[in-house]
């Protein structure tokens, strides 16, 4: 890893950035520019949130059978250690 990559990773907390092309509505783009909004940062932050939500959704789908079985067990048998609860 080069010194530049190391410095970039330490500064941003990520492994770097990659230039890409986006198609944005002209009116929104011009309004954002006139307001001094950092378009790259906003797009990156929003995309990060969308990716996280989709990863969570995929995890729930991938583990739906286990979650259903666990919930059925809890419904039938109660919580583990429930008999020792003092509240």
HELIX and SHEET records of a PDB file:
HELIX    1   1 UNK A    3  UNK A   12  1                                  10    
HELIX    2   2 UNK A   26  UNK A   34  1                                   9    
HELIX    3   3 UNK A   39  UNK A   62  1                                  24    
HELIX    4   4 UNK A   64  UNK A   77  1                                  14    
HELIX    5   5 UNK A   82  UNK A   84  5                                   3    
END                                                                             
